[in-house]
Amino acid sequence: MIPGKKASCQQLLADYKGKKVNYYGEKLQFDGVGNRDVYNITAPFEDGGDLIIAGRVEERESEDSEVIFFRQRDGKWLPKEGSPTFCLQDPFVTRIGGELILGGVETFPHQEMEGLLNWRTLFYRGSDISSLQYFAQGPDGMKDLRLVKLEDGEIGVFTRPQGKVGGRGVIGFIKIDSLAELTINTIEKARLLKNQFLSDEWGGVNEAHLLKNGLLGVLGHIACFCNGRNRHYYSMVFPFDPEQEIAGAMEIIACRDDFPKGPAKNEKLVDLLFSGGLCRNNDGTATLYVGVSDAEAHRITIPDPFLRYEMINNNRN
């Protein structure tokens, strides 16, 4: 597979708008949580015969968040009765070895900077949402940790270090043999992927799909600042060879303008999409689920971005 080359948000956005088909998203309706916002959702996943969405739920003026599980009734997504909640932000789900894995971001007071928050990713596992139990955490200050079962039975771990190692945020990758190896020490040994982000931009992985040819179709986000203040987040994808640890070229698959207008958490977060998950359909399309402007949850059906990646010749001999 040919490695990708660095490209700016603006370059990728121009490429996307130059070939964009006229697809348009829709807002998902949530109820049963009072006046709180629901955003940064997962794609729907099956649990006990129901299709479930996990969502970040919080007051508009706060980041004191909890993750709630929703199921659809009469066109609205309502909290699933009797399901647990977690004091986390930005949930994500996957399945490893038949188990459901839930992750999310825990915030806590920063030990060195008074009045500020730090964060880390927590992981839970179980046969279903009612049996989820904590089993691992990532390093302090790291979001966007994601797991995926690989073709050879190993587990791929995508990381996103920041600061001295990763600047504003880059993507790393490491393979482990079992969930027991998911430790902070292992995560910090992940090799950083090359040729992805400019030094003043950043991004991360939100979900990884094992493709028919053994490659991974990676759903993520790429982001930048405008005028030093306003943030711009776009949904992006790229192919990844987990054996050679090579990332192909990134491409944007959705931007804020693809969805209905609506409120934002604040004026700096208007142009923001946070990729939650992607469901591949059987007709050449895929449905992308996103958080919008840190205030709402939407979805959009687009051409399946991973079909082309499955056509890549993966003969490594």
HUPE-V741807 format. One record per residue. N is the residue number from 1. RES is the residue in one small letter. PHI is phi in degrees with one decimal (999 if undefined). OMEGA is omega in whole degrees, -180 to 180 (* if undefined). BURIAL is + if it has 24 or more other C-alpha atoms within 12 Angstrom, else -. Layout:
N;RES;PHI;OMEGA;BURIAL + N;RES;PHI;OMEGA;BURIAL
This chain:
1;m;999;-178;+ + 2;i;-80.0;179;- + 3;p;-62.7;177;- + 4;g;-76.0;177;- + 5;k;-114.0;179;- + 6;k;-60.9;175;+ + 7;a;-147.0;-179;+ + 8;s;-76.7;174;+ + 9;c;-52.7;-176;+ + 10;q;-67.3;176;+ + 11;q;-64.5;-179;- + 12;l;-64.7;179;+ + 13;l;-67.0;178;+ + 14;a;-63.7;177;- + 15;d;-61.8;-179;- + 16;y;-63.3;-177;+ + 17;k;-68.8;179;- + 18;g;-72.0;-179;- + 19;k;-120.3;-173;- + 20;k;-64.8;170;- + 21;v;-88.4;-172;- + 22;n;-80.8;173;- + 23;y;-98.6;-177;+ + 24;y;-140.0;-175;- + 25;g;-86.8;179;+ + 26;e;-140.3;177;+ + 27;k;-80.6;174;+ + 28;l;-87.3;-178;+ + 29;q;-99.2;178;+ + 30;f;-116.1;-180;+ + 31;d;-146.2;176;+ + 32;g;88.2;-180;- + 33;v;-124.3;-179;- + 34;g;68.6;-179;- + 35;n;-92.4;-177;- + 36;r;-76.5;177;+ + 37;d;-84.2;172;+ + 38;v;-120.6;-180;+ + 39;y;-153.4;-177;+ + 40;n;45.4;-176;+ + 41;i;-87.9;167;+ + 42;t;-85.4;165;+ + 43;a;-71.8;178;+ + 44;p;-61.5;176;+ + 45;f;-138.0;-175;+ + 46;e;-84.9;177;- + 47;d;-151.8;178;+ + 48;g;59.1;180;- + 49;g;86.9;178;- + 50;d;-106.1;167;- + 51;l;-88.5;-173;- + 52;i;-119.1;168;+ + 53;i;-117.9;171;+ + 54;a;-95.9;-177;+ + 55;g;-135.4;174;+ + 56;r;-83.2;-174;+ + 57;v;-125.3;-179;+ + 58;e;-164.0;175;+ + 59;e;-68.4;-177;- + 60;r;-58.3;-175;- + 61;e;-95.7;-174;- + 62;s;-133.9;169;- + 63;e;-117.4;174;+ + 64;d;-79.5;-165;- + 65;s;-110.8;168;+ + 66;e;-135.9;176;+ + 67;v;-94.8;180;+ + 68;i;-122.4;177;+ + 69;f;-95.6;-177;+ + 70;f;-119.5;168;+ + 71;r;-129.5;-172;+ + 72;q;-87.8;175;+ + 73;r;-141.6;177;- + 74;d;53.5;175;- + 75;g;83.9;179;- + 76;k;-120.9;177;- + 77;w;-96.9;-176;+ + 78;l;-117.9;177;+ + 79;p;-54.9;179;+ + 80;k;-74.4;-176;+ + 81;e;-59.5;176;- + 82;g;78.0;-179;- + 83;s;-84.1;-180;- + 84;p;-73.9;171;- + 85;t;-122.5;-177;+ + 86;f;-133.5;178;+ + 87;c;-80.8;-176;+ + 88;l;-139.1;171;+ + 89;q;-112.8;167;+ + 90;d;49.5;-177;+ + 91;p;-68.5;172;+ + 92;f;-147.5;-178;+ + 93;v;-135.1;171;+ + 94;t;-155.7;176;+ + 95;r;-125.6;179;+ + 96;i;-129.1;178;+ + 97;g;57.8;179;- + 98;g;83.7;179;- + 99;e;-98.2;172;- + 100;l;-82.2;176;+ + 101;i;-112.7;174;+ + 102;l;-111.4;173;+ + 103;g;-129.0;177;+ + 104;g;-170.6;-175;+ + 105;v;-102.4;175;+ + 106;e;-96.5;175;+ + 107;t;-104.9;-179;+ + 108;f;-158.3;-178;+ + 109;p;-59.2;179;- + 110;h;-69.3;-175;- + 111;q;-73.0;-175;- + 112;e;-112.1;-177;- + 113;m;-115.6;-176;- + 114;e;-61.1;178;- + 115;g;87.2;180;- + 116;l;-109.1;180;- + 117;l;-105.2;168;- + 118;n;-111.3;-177;- + 119;w;-152.1;174;+ + 120;r;-156.6;-180;+ + 121;t;-94.9;176;+ + 122;l;-109.7;-180;+ + 123;f;-122.6;177;+ + 124;y;-129.4;180;+ + 125;r;-139.1;178;+ + 126;g;179.0;178;+ + 127;s;-74.8;178;- + 128;d;-158.1;-174;+ + 129;i;-67.2;-178;+ + 130;s;-75.9;-177;- + 131;s;-111.7;-177;- + 132;l;-64.2;179;- + 133;q;-132.9;179;- + 134;y;-60.6;176;- + 135;f;-141.8;-178;- + 136;a;-162.6;174;+ + 137;q;-144.5;178;+ + 138;g;-95.2;179;+ + 139;p;-63.9;173;+ + 140;d;-58.1;177;+ + 141;g;85.3;-179;+ + 142;m;-119.2;171;+ + 143;k;-105.2;172;+ + 144;d;57.2;167;+ + 145;l;-85.3;-178;+ + 146;r;-139.0;-178;+ + 147;l;-117.5;175;+ + 148;v;-153.6;176;+ + 149;k;-78.5;-176;+ + 150;l;-95.0;-176;+ + 151;e;-60.1;-177;- + 152;d;-87.7;179;- + 153;g;95.6;176;- + 154;e;-71.9;178;+ + 155;i;-114.8;175;+ + 156;g;-87.9;179;+ + 157;v;-122.5;173;+ + 158;f;-93.0;-178;+ + 159;t;-122.6;175;+ + 160;r;-147.8;176;+ + 161;p;-70.0;176;+ + 162;q;-131.5;175;+ + 163;g;83.2;-175;- + 164;k;-58.3;-178;- + 165;v;-86.8;-170;- + 166;g;-114.8;-179;+ + 167;g;60.4;180;- + 168;r;-73.5;179;+ + 169;g;140.6;177;+ + 170;v;-125.5;-176;+ + 171;i;-104.8;173;+ + 172;g;-119.5;-180;+ + 173;f;-148.5;174;+ + 174;i;-151.5;178;+ + 175;k;-107.8;176;+ + 176;i;-129.9;-178;+ + 177;d;-86.3;-178;- + 178;s;-155.5;179;- + 179;l;-64.7;177;+ + 180;a;-63.0;-180;- + 181;e;-89.0;180;- + 182;l;-79.8;-178;+ + 183;t;-124.0;178;+ + 184;i;-59.7;-180;+ + 185;n;-59.7;179;- + 186;t;-66.3;-179;+ + 187;i;-57.9;-178;+ + 188;e;-71.7;177;+ + 189;k;-91.7;-178;- + 190;a;-59.5;178;+ + 191;r;-81.8;-179;+ + 192;l;-76.5;177;+ + 193;l;-75.1;-176;+ + 194;k;-97.6;169;+ + 195;n;58.5;178;- + 196;q;-116.5;-172;+ + 197;f;-119.4;170;+ + 198;l;-66.5;-173;+ + 199;s;-63.5;-179;+ + 200;d;-101.1;176;- + 201;e;-123.3;-176;+ + 202;w;-155.9;178;+ + 203;g;-173.6;-179;+ + 204;g;-165.7;178;+ + 205;v;-93.4;177;+ + 206;n;-108.7;-178;+ + 207;e;-166.6;177;+ + 208;a;-130.8;-178;+ + 209;h;-115.9;173;+ + 210;l;-75.5;-177;+ + 211;l;-95.2;-175;+ + 212;k;-61.8;-179;- + 213;n;-93.3;179;+ + 214;g;88.9;174;+ + 215;l;-74.9;175;+ + 216;l;-110.7;168;+ + 217;g;-95.2;-173;+ + 218;v;-103.7;172;+ + 219;l;-100.7;-179;+ + 220;g;-152.5;177;+ + 221;h;-141.2;172;+ + 222;i;-125.2;-171;+ + 223;a;-144.5;178;+ + 224;c;-154.4;173;+ + 225;f;-99.5;172;+ + 226;c;-122.3;-179;- + 227;n;57.7;176;- + 228;g;75.0;-175;- + 229;r;-128.7;-174;- + 230;n;-73.0;-179;- + 231;r;-97.8;178;+ + 232;h;-128.3;-179;+ + 233;y;-119.3;179;+ + 234;y;-129.6;174;+ + 235;s;-77.3;-179;+ + 236;m;-138.8;176;+ + 237;v;-136.9;169;+ + 238;f;-160.2;175;+ + 239;p;-84.6;-180;+ + 240;f;-140.5;176;+ + 241;d;-94.8;-175;+ + 242;p;-73.6;178;+ + 243;e;-80.9;179;+ + 244;q;-87.9;-179;- + 245;e;55.8;179;+ + 246;i;-112.6;176;+ + 247;a;-102.0;175;+ + 248;g;-79.8;-176;+ + 249;a;-66.3;175;+ + 250;m;-80.8;172;+ + 251;e;-146.5;177;+ + 252;i;-78.2;179;+ + 253;i;-118.6;177;+ + 254;a;-164.6;175;+ + 255;c;-136.3;-174;+ + 256;r;-57.8;-178;+ + 257;d;-66.8;-180;+ + 258;d;-80.6;-174;+ + 259;f;-127.9;178;+ + 260;p;-58.0;177;- + 261;k;-66.6;-179;- + 262;g;-170.9;-177;- + 263;p;-74.2;174;+ + 264;a;-127.1;179;+ + 265;k;-61.6;171;+ + 266;n;-157.5;-172;- + 267;e;-66.7;-180;- + 268;k;-82.4;-171;- + 269;l;-118.3;-177;+ + 270;v;-65.2;-174;+ + 271;d;-93.3;-172;+ + 272;l;-136.4;169;+ + 273;l;-119.2;175;+ + 274;f;-115.4;-177;+ + 275;s;-63.1;180;+ + 276;g;-97.8;-180;+ + 277;g;179.6;-176;+ + 278;l;-135.4;176;+ + 279;c;-105.3;178;+ + 280;r;-81.6;-179;+ + 281;n;-95.2;-177;- + 282;n;-96.0;-176;- + 283;d;-120.7;-179;- + 284;g;86.9;178;- + 285;t;-114.5;174;- + 286;a;-142.8;178;+ + 287;t;-109.6;-178;+ + 288;l;-98.6;178;+ + 289;y;-109.1;-173;+ + 290;v;-138.7;163;+ + 291;g;-89.2;-174;+ + 292;v;-122.6;174;+ + 293;s;56.5;-178;+ + 294;d;52.3;-179;+ + 295;a;-145.2;-175;+ + 296;e;-139.0;176;+ + 297;a;-122.9;-178;+ + 298;h;-133.5;172;+ + 299;r;-144.3;179;+ + 300;i;-150.6;177;+ + 301;t;-99.1;-173;+ + 302;i;-134.6;171;+ + 303;p;-58.3;-179;+ + 304;d;-59.5;-175;+ + 305;p;-73.6;-176;+ + 306;f;-93.3;-179;+ + 307;l;-59.9;180;+ + 308;r;-65.5;-180;- + 309;y;-67.3;179;+ + 310;e;-72.4;178;+ + 311;m;-92.3;178;- + 312;i;-69.2;177;- + 313;n;-66.8;-175;- + 314;n;-107.5;176;- + 315;n;-77.5;-174;- + 316;r;-94.3;-178;- + 317;n;-81.3;*;-
